[in-house]
């Protein structure tokens, strides 16, 4: 999922507010049982790769975003919405798609030009990468589940993760990490066009990052998509 602040607002530009958000995130995890596998806090937006349980993304996002917005507004003498509408969410297939999303999220500060190297990223406190490298992740960061996604074939997940980030080359168009490559629509599975889902809300159920077979199986098995509006 990804949430972005309203135009011109960068609530996470300083460590005080960024740390406050991470505290709200931890409380939201404790409250809802959501598993956070990868995360990055940027100056004006947040990326999270999560695994839902019985509680969906709507409840989780309200728990985190509303509580942080109230703190931020009170501390900065402002009123009104802090984030741009509803968060964006994409259903992700395990395997290479999930691995690429993990890499995309944790490399965000380098891709955005905020940091130059992986060595710098290893000491940067606002992604899950530092905790993985140092062996002391945030208590709410489910590194075990992240490593389980990377240990295909019995390979050492830590080495796979390190190699994956050092390689830096994505097998998948990185724009798909924000929009998905497929859309679940009323007429079935369609190729994503890059058009915001909000503009297609009456004909679109949600976005998928994965294979067409995975998207079709999602529809055929009538799996409930947490955070995706259904007709």
Secondary structure, 3 states (H helix, E strand, C coil): CEEEECCCCCCCCCHHHHHHHHHHHHHHHHHHCCEEEEEEECCCEEEEEEECCCCCHHHHHHHHHHHHHHHHHHHHCCCCCCECCCCECEEECCCHHHHHHHHHHHCHHHHCCCCCCHHHHCCCCCECHHHHHHCCCCCCECHHHHHHHHCHHHCCHHHHHHHHHHHCCCCCCCCHHHHCCEEEECCEEEECCCCCHHHHCCCEEEEEECCHHHHHHHHHCCCCCCCCCCC
